[in-house]
Amino acid sequence: MKASAKRKRNVRPRSRPRDTEPPPQVVVLAAGVGSRMRSTLPKVLHRVGGRTLLDAVLDTARGVSPSRVVAVIGAGREKVESALAGRDVTIVVQDPPLGTGDAARQALSALNGSGPVVILSGDAPLLTAATVGRLIERRREKDLDLAFLTFRPPDPGDLGRIVRDSRGRVRRIVEARNATARESRLAEANAGVYCFSASALRGALAKLVANRSTNEFYLTDAVEILASAGGAVEAVEADDWREGWGVNTRRDLAAAEEIERRRCLERALDAGATIVDPATTRIGAQVRFEPDAIVHPFVCLEGTTVVEEGSEVLAFTRVVDSKIGPGAVVGPHCEIEGAEIGARARVGPFARLRPGSVLEKDVRVGNFVETKKAVLREGAKALHLSYLGDAEIGAGANIGAGVITCNYDGVRKHRTSIGEGAFVGSDSQLVAPVTVGKGAYVGAGSTITRDVPDGDLAVTRTPQKNLAGWA
């Protein structure tokens, strides 16, 4: 018998067929104080896999193609609002904090009147969009008032337990502190992920009663409210219990980090990358690999980094928000951030590429070279002890050891341009703004303050004197 047939007196006719149900709206509950974290940073801004907990949950929310996303914030409001800047998220403030039920109630004003409403916890970074999508589909297929996610962790601890009747139907969620000895032994726990019909959510929230001991309103009570009124409520168990893992303490955070690290490693391996020593390699959740990339021990890859086919990253190197092109090699002990490394380029060891650095194909940047907002065209070389900031280096140009682009006058930054095939001798300073022309030469030890025309030689050092018999 259909669930809807069991609850005729509680069901209002649908305004549209199920297969034309509008996309979900998602509410992320991110107002918690997080006192057990013992931190001045709001709990949802702590990081797992290189992303904040809140970013991880918002990425999951976006994965189900919602019509809108609402974040309910409270504790550390200014910091959380700043973290959400640029995100397509409607912010609702819960003040004072009166529990998850009240937080959901505050979000109602930001929702429209139709379509399913998904409610997620802002401290559950391991939840996947696939699982949320399965929950949404279950509610739609069975015309449920509520489908919510459960899981079976090795130790449910202080998690709410799922109480069922003799026929296996969900009756309520009992919080651990209120559970009887028998209920405490139940293995199935609440994951804090819900998919309501909009009307059922509004009705249940209107009936919430504050807890006597805490004076807070609990969203978990909505399960009992709907079930006791004959509503269609169903629990959907997660395929992987780790998806229900919430972060409440530093220990939880560390455990979530390790789980996410393993997931990221597995994704890299499945993509065809070689991870020489998985135990010492850190890979962020947004990092992407192409086949035959090789990552050596003690490498940290973060942000939106892309490691392309056949490239190699050697030991003790950190790469953030960067692209490593096909066949490129990044040597040991390098720091790469916001950079683009072209095909077959060679970087390091001990090089630093700062944001805005672009190395085209076959470029070589060697030991103790630092670049910042610098573009090195095809085949250019800077092999030793140089600083190249706010510069464009032409194809095939050679930058000698100890060369510095003096880009800052104390007020503004200025650019240096070095032409194709130019040669800059060792220990030279190029005082920007300045241009060294195509095929031009700069003699070692020169300080260049004026443009050098194409094909010219510029030398500014004082002529050598030999003092006979001085020694």
C-alpha positions as CSV (number, residue, x, y, z in Angstrom):
1,M,0.0,0.0,0.0
2,K,1.3,3.5,-0.8
3,A,2.4,5.6,2.1
4,S,0.0,8.3,0.9
5,A,-2.9,5.9,1.3
6,K,-2.2,5.4,5.0
7,R,-2.5,9.1,5.8
8,K,-5.4,10.5,3.8
9,R,-6.5,12.9,6.4
10,N,-3.0,14.5,6.6
11,V,-2.1,14.8,3.0
12,R,-3.0,17.8,0.8
13,P,-3.3,17.1,-2.9
14,R,-0.2,17.7,-4.9
15,S,-0.2,20.8,-7.2
16,R,1.9,19.1,-9.8
17,P,3.0,15.5,-10.8
18,R,6.0,14.1,-9.0
19,D,8.2,14.0,-12.1
20,T,7.9,17.8,-12.4
21,E,8.7,18.5,-8.8
22,P,10.8,21.7,-8.5
23,P,14.5,21.4,-7.5
24,P,15.2,21.3,-3.8
25,Q,16.0,24.2,-1.6
26,V,18.9,23.6,0.8
27,V,19.2,24.9,4.4
28,V,22.6,24.6,6.0
29,L,22.6,24.9,9.8
30,A,25.8,26.8,10.7
31,A,24.9,28.8,13.8
32,G,26.3,26.5,16.5
33,V,28.7,27.9,19.1
34,G,31.0,24.8,19.0
35,S,32.3,25.3,22.5
36,R,33.8,21.8,22.6
37,M,36.3,22.9,19.9
38,R,37.9,25.2,22.5
39,S,38.5,27.8,19.8
40,T,37.8,31.4,19.0
41,L,37.2,30.4,15.4
42,P,33.6,29.4,14.6
43,K,33.4,25.7,14.4
44,V,32.2,25.7,10.8
45,L,35.4,27.5,9.7
46,H,37.7,24.8,10.9
47,R,39.2,22.9,8.0
48,V,39.1,19.4,6.7
49,G,40.8,18.4,3.4
50,G,41.8,22.0,2.8
51,R,38.2,23.3,2.9
52,T,36.3,24.8,5.8
53,L,33.6,22.5,7.2
54,L,31.1,25.0,5.9
55,D,32.6,25.1,2.4
56,A,32.6,21.3,2.2
57,V,28.9,21.2,3.1
58,L,28.0,24.0,0.7
59,D,29.9,22.1,-2.1
60,T,27.7,19.1,-1.3
61,A,24.6,21.2,-1.4
62,R,25.5,22.6,-4.8
63,G,26.0,19.0,-6.0
64,V,22.2,18.4,-5.9
65,S,21.4,21.5,-8.1
66,P,19.3,23.4,-5.6
67,S,17.1,26.4,-6.5
68,R,18.6,28.2,-3.6
69,V,20.9,27.7,-0.6
70,V,20.3,29.3,2.8
71,A,22.9,29.3,5.5
72,V,21.7,29.9,9.1
73,I,24.5,31.5,11.0
74,G,24.9,32.8,14.6
75,A,28.1,32.3,16.6
76,G,31.0,34.2,15.1
77,R,28.6,35.9,12.7
78,E,31.1,38.4,11.2
79,K,33.7,35.7,10.4
80,V,31.2,33.4,8.9
81,E,29.7,36.1,6.8
82,S,33.2,37.0,5.5
83,A,33.9,33.4,4.7
84,L,30.6,33.3,2.7
85,A,31.4,36.4,0.6
86,G,31.1,35.7,-3.1
87,R,29.1,32.5,-2.5
88,D,25.5,32.4,-3.9
89,V,24.1,31.8,-0.5
90,T,21.2,33.6,1.3
91,I,22.3,34.3,4.9
92,V,19.9,34.1,7.8
93,V,20.9,35.0,11.3
94,Q,19.8,33.1,14.4
95,D,20.1,35.3,17.5
96,P,19.8,34.1,20.2
97,P,20.8,30.5,19.5
98,L,17.8,28.4,20.5
99,G,18.6,25.0,18.9
100,T,18.4,23.4,15.5
101,G,14.6,23.5,15.3
102,D,14.6,27.3,15.9
103,A,17.4,27.6,13.3
104,A,15.3,25.8,10.7
105,R,12.4,28.0,11.7
106,Q,14.5,31.1,11.0
107,A,15.3,29.9,7.6
108,L,11.6,29.6,6.5
109,S,11.5,33.3,5.6
110,A,14.1,32.8,3.0
111,L,12.4,29.8,1.3
112,N,9.6,29.9,-1.3
113,G,6.4,27.9,-0.9
114,S,7.1,24.8,-2.9
115,G,9.5,22.0,-3.5
116,P,11.5,19.7,-1.2
117,V,13.6,21.3,1.5
118,V,16.9,19.7,2.4
119,I,18.4,20.5,5.8
120,L,22.1,19.8,6.3
121,S,24.4,20.3,9.3
122,G,27.3,22.7,8.7
123,D,29.7,20.5,10.6
124,A,29.4,17.3,8.5
125,P,32.1,17.6,5.9
126,L,32.2,14.0,4.8
127,L,28.6,13.9,3.4
128,T,28.5,13.4,-0.4
129,A,26.1,14.9,-2.9
130,A,25.3,11.4,-4.2
131,T,23.9,10.4,-0.8
132,V,21.8,13.6,-0.5
133,G,20.6,13.0,-4.0
134,R,19.5,9.5,-3.0
135,L,17.6,11.0,0.0
136,I,15.8,13.5,-2.2
137,E,14.9,10.8,-4.7
138,R,13.5,8.5,-2.0
139,R,11.3,11.2,-0.7
140,R,10.0,12.0,-4.2
141,E,9.4,8.4,-5.3
142,K,7.5,7.5,-2.2
143,D,5.7,10.8,-1.7
144,L,7.1,11.2,1.8
145,D,6.7,14.0,4.2
146,L,10.2,13.4,5.5
147,A,13.1,11.2,4.5
148,F,16.2,11.5,6.8
149,L,19.6,10.0,6.8
150,T,20.8,7.5,9.4
151,F,24.1,5.7,9.9
152,R,25.7,3.0,12.0
153,P,29.0,4.3,13.4
154,P,31.3,2.0,15.4
155,D,30.4,3.9,18.5
156,P,27.2,6.0,18.4
157,G,28.3,7.7,21.7
158,D,26.2,10.9,22.2
159,L,24.4,10.7,18.9
160,G,20.6,10.6,18.7
161,R,19.2,7.0,18.2
162,I,16.5,5.9,15.8
163,V,13.5,4.4,17.6
164,R,11.3,2.1,15.5
165,D,8.1,0.2,16.3
166,S,7.6,-3.5,16.1
167,R,7.0,-3.2,12.3
168,G,10.2,-1.4,11.8
169,R,8.6,2.0,11.2
170,V,10.4,5.1,12.5
171,R,8.7,6.6,15.5
172,R,11.1,9.1,16.8
173,I,14.7,10.2,17.4
174,V,15.8,10.1,21.0
175,E,18.8,12.2,22.1
176,A,21.5,10.2,23.8
177,R,21.1,12.1,27.1
178,N,17.4,11.2,27.2
179,A,17.7,7.6,26.1
180,T,16.9,4.6,28.2
181,A,19.4,1.9,28.7
182,R,17.7,-0.1,25.9
183,E,17.6,2.8,23.6
184,S,21.3,3.6,24.2
185,R,22.1,0.2,22.8
186,L,20.5,0.9,19.5
187,A,23.1,1.0,16.7
188,E,21.3,3.2,14.2
189,A,22.0,6.9,14.7
190,N,20.8,10.2,13.3
191,A,23.1,11.8,10.7
192,G,21.4,15.2,10.8
193,V,20.4,15.2,7.1
194,Y,16.7,15.7,6.3
195,C,14.6,16.1,3.2
196,F,11.1,17.5,4.0
197,S,8.2,18.4,1.8
198,A,7.9,22.2,2.3
199,S,4.4,21.9,3.8
200,A,5.4,19.1,6.2
201,L,8.4,21.1,7.4
202,R,6.3,24.2,8.1
203,G,3.7,22.2,9.9
204,A,6.2,20.4,12.1
205,L,8.2,23.5,12.9
206,A,5.0,25.2,14.1
207,K,4.4,22.4,16.6
208,L,7.9,22.3,18.1
209,V,8.0,22.7,21.9
210,A,11.1,23.9,23.7
211,N,13.0,21.3,25.7
212,R,12.4,21.7,29.4
213,S,16.0,21.5,30.5
214,T,17.7,23.6,27.7
215,N,14.9,25.8,26.5
216,E,16.0,24.9,23.0
217,F,13.9,23.6,20.0
218,Y,15.2,20.4,18.4
219,L,14.7,19.6,14.8
220,T,14.9,16.0,15.7
221,D,11.5,16.4,17.4
222,A,9.9,16.9,13.9
223,V,10.3,13.2,13.2
224,E,8.0,12.3,16.1
225,I,5.6,15.1,15.3
226,L,5.1,13.9,11.8
227,A,5.2,10.1,12.6
228,S,2.6,10.4,15.4
229,A,0.3,12.4,13.2
230,G,0.3,9.6,10.6
231,G,2.8,11.3,8.3
232,A,5.0,9.4,5.9
233,V,8.4,9.3,7.5
234,E,11.3,7.1,6.4
235,A,14.9,6.7,7.5
236,V,17.4,6.0,4.7
237,E,20.7,4.4,5.9
238,A,23.9,5.7,4.5
239,D,26.0,3.2,2.5
240,D,29.1,4.5,4.2
241,W,28.8,5.3,7.9
242,R,31.6,7.8,7.6
243,E,29.3,10.2,5.7
244,G,27.4,10.8,8.9
245,W,30.5,11.9,10.8
246,G,30.0,15.3,12.5
247,V,32.7,17.5,14.0
248,N,32.2,18.6,17.5
249,T,35.6,18.3,19.0
250,R,39.2,18.5,17.9
251,R,39.4,14.7,18.0
252,D,36.4,14.6,15.6
253,L,38.2,17.1,13.4
254,A,41.3,15.0,13.3
255,A,39.3,11.8,12.5
256,A,37.4,13.6,9.7
257,E,40.7,14.9,8.3
258,E,42.1,11.3,8.2
259,I,39.0,10.0,6.5
260,E,39.0,12.8,3.9
261,R,42.7,12.3,3.3
262,R,42.1,8.6,2.5
263,R,39.3,9.5,0.2
264,C,41.4,12.0,-1.7
265,L,44.2,9.5,-2.1
266,E,41.8,6.9,-3.4
267,R,40.5,9.4,-5.9
268,A,44.0,10.2,-7.1
269,L,44.9,6.6,-7.5
270,D,41.6,5.9,-9.3
271,A,42.5,8.7,-11.7
272,G,45.7,7.0,-12.7
273,A,48.2,8.9,-10.5
274,T,51.1,7.1,-8.7
275,I,51.3,8.1,-5.0
276,V,54.7,6.8,-4.0
277,D,54.0,6.9,-0.2
278,P,50.3,7.4,0.6
279,A,51.1,7.6,4.3
280,T,53.1,10.8,4.0
281,T,51.2,12.5,1.1
282,R,48.5,15.1,1.7
283,I,46.0,15.8,-1.0
284,G,43.1,18.3,-0.7
285,A,39.5,17.6,-1.7
286,Q,39.5,19.8,-4.8
287,V,42.9,18.6,-6.2
288,R,42.5,16.8,-9.6
289,F,44.9,14.4,-11.3
290,E,45.4,13.1,-14.8
291,P,46.9,9.7,-15.6
292,D,50.6,8.9,-15.0
293,A,51.2,11.8,-12.7
294,I,53.7,10.9,-10.0
295,V,53.7,12.3,-6.4
296,H,56.6,11.6,-4.1
297,P,56.7,11.3,-0.3
298,F,56.0,14.3,1.9
299,V,54.2,16.3,-0.8
300,C,51.2,18.5,0.1
301,L,48.8,19.4,-2.7
302,E,46.0,21.9,-1.8
303,G,43.2,24.0,-3.2
304,T,42.2,23.7,-6.8
305,T,45.6,22.3,-7.9
306,V,45.6,20.2,-11.1
307,V,48.4,17.7,-11.8
308,E,48.4,16.9,-15.4
309,E,49.4,13.8,-17.4
310,G,53.0,12.5,-16.8
311,S,54.0,15.3,-14.5
312,E,56.0,14.7,-11.3
313,V,56.2,16.4,-7.9
314,L,59.1,15.5,-5.8
315,A,59.5,15.2,-2.0
316,F,58.8,18.0,0.5
317,T,57.0,20.2,-2.0
318,R,53.8,22.2,-1.3
319,V,51.5,23.2,-4.2
320,V,48.4,25.4,-3.7
321,D,45.8,26.4,-6.3
322,S,48.2,25.7,-9.2
323,K,48.4,23.9,-12.5
324,I,51.3,21.5,-13.2
325,G,51.4,20.9,-17.0
326,P,52.0,17.6,-18.8
327,G,55.5,16.2,-18.3
328,A,56.5,19.0,-16.0
329,V,58.7,18.3,-13.0
330,V,58.6,20.1,-9.7
331,G,61.7,19.4,-7.7
332,P,62.0,18.8,-3.9
333,H,61.5,21.5,-1.3
334,C,59.5,23.9,-3.5
335,E,56.6,26.2,-2.6
336,I,54.1,26.8,-5.4
337,E,51.0,28.9,-5.0
338,G,48.6,30.3,-7.6
339,A,51.0,29.4,-10.4
340,E,50.7,27.8,-13.8
341,I,53.6,25.5,-14.9
342,G,53.6,24.6,-18.6
343,A,54.4,21.3,-20.3
344,R,57.9,19.9,-19.7
345,A,58.9,22.8,-17.5
346,R,61.4,22.2,-14.7
347,V,61.1,23.9,-11.3
348,G,63.5,23.7,-8.3
349,P,64.8,22.3,-6.1
350,F,64.1,25.0,-3.5
351,A,62.1,27.3,-5.8
352,R,59.2,29.5,-4.9
353,L,56.5,30.4,-7.3
354,R,54.1,33.0,-5.9
355,P,50.6,33.9,-7.2
356,G,50.4,35.1,-10.8
357,S,53.5,33.2,-11.9
358,V,53.2,31.6,-15.3
359,L,55.8,29.3,-16.8
360,E,55.3,28.3,-20.4
361,K,56.5,25.1,-21.9
362,D,60.1,24.1,-21.5
363,V,60.8,26.8,-19.0
364,R,63.5,26.1,-16.3
365,V,63.4,27.8,-12.9
366,G,66.1,26.5,-10.6
367,N,67.2,26.5,-7.0
368,F,66.5,29.5,-4.8
369,V,64.6,31.4,-7.5
370,E,61.4,33.3,-6.5
371,T,58.8,34.5,-9.0
372,K,55.7,36.7,-8.4
373,K,53.3,37.9,-11.1
374,A,56.0,36.9,-13.6
375,V,55.4,35.3,-17.0
376,L,58.3,33.3,-18.4
377,R,57.8,32.5,-22.1
378,E,58.7,29.3,-23.8
379,G,62.2,28.0,-23.0
380,A,63.2,30.9,-20.7
381,K,65.7,30.0,-18.0
382,A,66.4,31.4,-14.5
383,L,68.5,28.7,-12.8
384,H,70.0,30.2,-9.6
385,L,69.3,32.7,-6.8
386,S,67.0,35.2,-8.5
387,Y,63.9,37.3,-7.7
388,L,61.6,37.9,-10.7
389,G,58.6,40.0,-9.6
390,D,56.1,41.8,-11.8
391,A,58.0,40.7,-14.9
392,E,57.7,39.3,-18.4
393,I,60.6,37.2,-19.6
394,G,60.7,36.5,-23.3
395,A,61.1,33.1,-25.0
396,G,64.6,31.7,-24.7
397,A,65.8,34.5,-22.4
398,N,68.5,33.6,-19.9
399,I,68.5,35.1,-16.4
400,G,71.9,34.7,-14.6
401,A,72.5,33.9,-11.0
402,G,71.6,36.7,-8.5
403,V,69.4,38.8,-10.9
404,I,66.8,40.9,-9.2
405,T,63.9,42.8,-10.7
406,C,63.6,45.8,-8.4
407,N,59.8,46.2,-8.7
408,Y,58.8,48.3,-5.7
409,D,59.6,52.0,-5.3
410,G,58.2,52.2,-1.8
411,V,54.8,53.2,-3.0
412,R,53.9,51.3,-6.1
413,K,54.9,48.1,-8.0
414,H,56.4,48.4,-11.5
415,R,56.9,45.9,-14.3
416,T,60.1,44.7,-16.0
417,S,60.1,43.4,-19.5
418,I,62.9,41.2,-20.8
419,G,62.8,40.4,-24.5
420,E,63.0,37.2,-26.5
421,G,66.5,35.7,-26.4
422,A,67.9,38.3,-24.1
423,F,70.7,37.6,-21.7
424,V,71.0,39.1,-18.2
425,G,74.3,38.6,-16.5
426,S,74.8,37.5,-13.0
427,D,74.2,39.8,-10.0
428,S,72.4,42.4,-12.0
429,Q,69.6,44.6,-10.8
430,L,66.8,45.7,-13.1
431,V,65.1,48.8,-11.6
432,A,61.5,48.9,-12.9
433,P,59.9,50.1,-14.9
434,V,62.4,49.0,-17.4
435,T,62.7,47.0,-20.6
436,V,65.6,44.9,-21.8
437,G,65.1,44.5,-25.6
438,K,65.0,41.4,-27.8
439,G,68.4,39.8,-28.0
440,A,69.9,42.4,-25.7
441,Y,72.7,41.7,-23.2
442,V,73.2,43.0,-19.7
443,G,76.7,42.6,-18.4
444,A,77.2,40.9,-15.0
445,G,77.0,43.2,-12.0
446,S,75.1,45.9,-13.8
447,T,72.3,48.1,-12.3
448,I,69.9,48.9,-15.2
449,T,67.7,52.0,-14.7
450,R,67.0,52.8,-18.4
451,D,65.7,50.7,-21.3
452,V,68.1,48.6,-23.2
453,P,67.3,48.5,-27.0
454,D,67.1,45.3,-29.0
455,G,70.5,43.7,-29.6
456,D,72.4,46.2,-27.4
457,L,74.8,45.5,-24.6
458,A,74.3,47.4,-21.4
459,V,77.1,47.5,-18.7
460,T,77.0,49.9,-15.8
461,R,79.6,48.6,-13.4
462,T,82.7,50.6,-12.4
463,P,85.8,49.7,-14.4
464,Q,88.1,47.3,-12.6
465,K,91.3,48.7,-11.1
466,N,94.3,46.6,-10.2
467,L,96.6,48.2,-7.5
468,A,100.1,46.9,-8.2
469,G,101.8,45.5,-5.2
470,W,99.0,46.3,-2.8
471,A,99.0,42.9,-1.2
